């Protein structure tokens, strides 16, 4: 046994704990007779519980499902991922079954079809998730394209209506201008003598000429 710098205690060579020097002989006699150091983890355990400690902390475990003996350090991995008899659920129907039967079950179950709520087509279950992802993305593209087309049609119709309105406005202006020009011409024509008036003037002038002629002839005779 070794003496520590503190002259009042010393280290037990069996359990490696600090023990008061005055109690060392009594402690060592009891310690060496009743305690044991675990060769795996180094813990000091009572000799009468050594087997229990080994079984509970270090002994391999017999799997109750597959009857395989597993080292304790790998037990959690075996339970969660490796045991062929562990209970798992089907990815498609969530039915619980042993892992060894999963592949065959899902081969059949995954070929069942289900209606896609987006495109209303029946799709195999093994392809449904991927189908719905792309189907939804495609539907969004189609919807956005449809909105763009509708906006283009509305813009085109509005442009056509504006052009038609402008054309009608220009036509109305031309008609008004033509009407104004016709009115002014009518006024100008209205200022000239009518055909009947010219005939009356002609007859009157002819009559005066005949009278003047008759007058000169009568004086010569």
Buried (B, 14 or more C-beta within 10 A) or exposed (E): EEEEEEEEBBBBEBBEEEBEBEEBEEBBEEBBEEBBEBEEEEEBBEEEEBEEBBEEEBBBBEBEBBEBEBEBEEBEEBBEEBBEBBEBEBBBEEEEBBBEEBEEBBEEBBEEEEEBEBBEEEBEBBEBEEBBEEBBEEEEEEEEEEEEEEEEEEEEEEEEEEEEEEEEEEEEEEEEEEEEEEEEEEEEEEEEEEEEEEEEEEEEEEEEEEEEEEEEEEEEE
